């Protein structure tokens, strides 16, 4: 039975980074990307999504 390792990512806002999304995307199999309401800005969320796709991580 496969295991899905998931993490909340893309929560940084402008100059304020929240964790290391790129490093987490090396170990997770799926990611919940911030939606911009309580965390995340458009550039951070887009960059995280693009990196997730490049690394084969489900969003």
DRENLO-410823 format. One record per atom (N, C-alpha, C): z, x, y; atom name. Coordinates in Angstrom, 3 decimals. Layout:
BEGIN
(r (Z,X,Y),"CA")
...
This chain:
BEGIN
(r (0.000,0.841,-1.165),"N")
(r (0.000,0.000,0.000),"CA")
(r (0.000,0.900,1.247),"C")
(r (-1.003,0.768,2.130),"N")
(r (-1.061,1.619,3.320),"CA")
(r (0.031,1.248,4.329),"C")
(r (0.405,2.226,5.123),"N")
(r (1.428,2.045,6.148),"CA")
(r (0.775,2.168,7.514),"C")
(r (1.067,1.232,8.418),"N")
(r (0.562,1.272,9.790),"CA")
(r (1.665,1.828,10.683),"C")
(r (1.432,2.984,11.288),"N")
(r (2.385,3.559,12.229),"CA")
(r (1.903,3.212,13.627),"C")
(r (2.695,2.440,14.368),"N")
(r (2.307,1.861,15.647),"CA")
(r (3.207,2.362,16.764),"C")
(r (2.652,2.425,17.987),"N")
(r (3.436,2.836,19.147),"CA")
(r (2.935,2.112,20.391),"C")
(r (3.840,1.892,21.345),"N")
(r (3.466,1.365,22.659),"CA")
(r (3.020,2.539,23.511),"C")
(r (1.820,2.454,24.091),"N")
(r (1.255,3.560,24.863),"CA")
(r (0.622,3.058,26.152),"C")
(r (0.194,3.995,26.991),"N")
(r (-0.493,3.654,28.239),"CA")
(r (0.426,3.088,29.297),"C")
(r (1.706,3.449,29.250),"N")
(r (2.677,2.848,30.159),"CA")
(r (2.922,3.639,31.438),"C")
(r (2.253,4.770,31.605),"N")
(r (2.418,5.545,32.836),"CA")
(r (1.845,4.794,34.023),"C")
(r (2.251,5.200,35.214),"N")
(r (1.745,4.556,36.425),"CA")
(r (1.531,5.631,37.483),"C")
(r (0.242,5.891,37.798),"N")
(r (-0.080,6.925,38.783),"CA")
(r (0.486,8.275,38.357),"C")
(r (1.269,8.908,39.239),"N")
(r (1.810,10.241,38.920),"CA")
(r (2.974,10.205,37.926),"C")
(r (3.473,9.030,37.607),"N")
(r (4.629,8.915,36.708),"CA")
(r (4.165,8.742,35.264),"C")
(r (4.235,9.804,34.482),"N")
(r (3.843,9.761,33.078),"CA")
(r (5.007,9.266,32.239),"C")
(r (4.688,8.458,31.272),"N")
(r (5.699,7.937,30.349),"CA")
(r (5.338,8.409,28.945),"C")
(r (5.896,9.520,28.516),"N")
(r (5.606,10.037,27.191),"CA")
(r (4.293,10.801,27.157),"C")
(r (3.884,11.198,25.963),"N")
(r (2.663,11.971,25.760),"CA")
(r (1.726,11.157,24.873),"C")
(r (0.939,10.306,25.511),"N")
(r (0.042,9.412,24.772),"CA")
(r (-0.918,10.183,23.871),"C")
(r (-1.484,11.278,24.361),"N")
(r (-2.452,12.042,23.562),"CA")
(r (-1.811,12.565,22.283),"C")
(r (-0.591,13.066,22.380),"N")
(r (0.095,13.582,21.184),"CA")
(r (0.423,12.450,20.222),"C")
(r (0.851,11.312,20.741),"N")
(r (1.172,10.180,19.877),"CA")
(r (-0.076,9.677,19.152),"C")
(r (-1.216,9.724,19.831),"N")
(r (-2.450,9.248,19.208),"CA")
(r (-2.915,10.154,18.075),"C")
(r (-2.327,11.334,17.957),"N")
(r (-2.625,12.209,16.825),"CA")
(r (-1.880,11.783,15.562),"C")
(r (-0.824,10.951,15.706),"N")
(r (-0.023,10.600,14.528),"CA")
(r (0.028,9.108,14.213),"C")
(r (-0.283,8.237,15.172),"N")
(r (-0.223,6.798,14.901),"CA")
(r (-1.543,6.298,14.334),"C")
(r (-1.502,5.150,13.692),"N")
(r (-2.716,4.530,13.181),"CA")
(r (-3.136,3.323,14.017),"C")
(r (-2.213,2.812,14.839),"N")
(r (-2.546,1.736,15.772),"CA")
(r (-1.667,1.859,17.005),"C")
(r (-2.148,1.292,18.116),"N")
(r (-1.421,1.409,19.378),"CA")
(r (-1.445,0.098,20.140),"C")
(r (-0.299,-0.226,20.738),"N")
(r (-0.215,-1.338,21.685),"CA")
(r (-0.378,-0.714,23.070),"C")
(r (-1.418,-1.106,23.790),"N")
(r (-1.681,-0.528,25.104),"CA")
(r (-1.095,-1.447,26.166),"C")
(r (-0.403,-0.844,27.141),"N")
(r (0.194,-1.615,28.236),"CA")
(r (-0.866,-2.505,28.881),"C")
(r (-0.433,-3.643,29.425),"N")
(r (-1.373,-4.588,30.025),"CA")
(r (-1.306,-4.590,31.545),"C")
(r (-0.458,-3.723,32.135),"N")
(r (-0.413,-3.613,33.582),"CA")
(r (0.582,-4.529,34.257),"C")
(r (1.270,-5.376,33.520),"N")
(r (2.233,-6.272,34.154),"CA")
(r (3.551,-5.560,34.417),"C")
(r (4.157,-5.024,33.379),"N")
(r (5.431,-4.315,33.560),"CA")
(r (5.260,-2.801,33.503),"C")
(r (4.108,-2.329,33.031),"N")
(r (3.860,-0.891,32.922),"CA")
(r (2.363,-0.645,32.840),"C")
(r (1.959,0.548,33.234),"N")
(r (0.561,0.938,33.144),"CA")
(r (-0.237,0.604,34.383),"C")
(r (-1.169,1.484,34.703),"N")
(r (-2.123,1.218,35.777),"CA")
(r (-3.524,1.258,35.160),"C")
(r (-4.527,0.736,35.850),"N")
(r (-5.860,0.648,35.248),"CA")
(r (-6.395,1.981,34.711),"C")
(r (-6.239,3.057,35.445),"N")
(r (-6.774,4.350,35.003),"CA")
(r (-6.054,4.851,33.758),"C")
(r (-4.744,4.725,33.730),"N")
(r (-3.968,5.179,32.572),"CA")
(r (-4.299,4.351,31.340),"C")
(r (-4.375,3.042,31.499),"N")
(r (-4.678,2.174,30.366),"CA")
(r (-6.081,2.452,29.822),"C")
(r (-7.054,2.621,30.699),"N")
(r (-8.430,2.900,30.256),"CA")
(r (-8.505,4.241,29.537),"C")
(r (-7.886,5.266,30.122),"N")
(r (-7.898,6.602,29.516),"CA")
(r (-7.257,6.564,28.126),"C")
(r (-6.161,5.837,27.991),"N")
(r (-5.482,5.737,26.700),"CA")
(r (-6.358,5.009,25.684),"C")
(r (-7.021,3.942,26.101),"N")
(r (-7.921,3.211,25.202),"CA")
(r (-9.085,4.093,24.759),"C")
(r (-9.688,4.819,25.696),"N")
(r (-10.809,5.689,25.350),"CA")
(r (-10.378,6.768,24.367),"C")
(r (-9.210,7.345,24.571),"N")
(r (-8.705,8.383,23.676),"CA")
(r (-8.392,7.801,22.300),"C")
(r (-7.831,6.598,22.274),"N")
(r (-7.532,5.948,20.996),"CA")
(r (-8.816,5.730,20.199),"C")
(r (-9.852,5.241,20.849),"N")
(r (-11.130,5.009,20.168),"CA")
(r (-11.690,6.332,19.645),"C")
(r (-11.639,7.381,20.460),"N")
(r (-12.152,8.681,20.045),"CA")
(r (-11.406,9.245,18.835),"C")
(r (-10.130,8.909,18.712),"N")
(r (-9.310,9.420,17.608),"CA")
(r (-9.243,8.455,16.430),"C")
(r (-9.954,7.325,16.527),"N")
(r (-9.991,6.375,15.422),"CA")
(r (-8.712,5.553,15.268),"C")
(r (-7.966,5.389,16.372),"N")
(r (-6.717,4.617,16.339),"CA")
(r (-7.035,3.181,16.740),"C")
(r (-6.568,2.222,15.940),"N")
(r (-6.777,0.801,16.252),"CA")
(r (-5.938,0.418,17.470),"C")
(r (-6.524,-0.439,18.309),"N")
(r (-5.817,-0.917,19.508),"CA")
(r (-5.444,-2.374,19.289),"C")
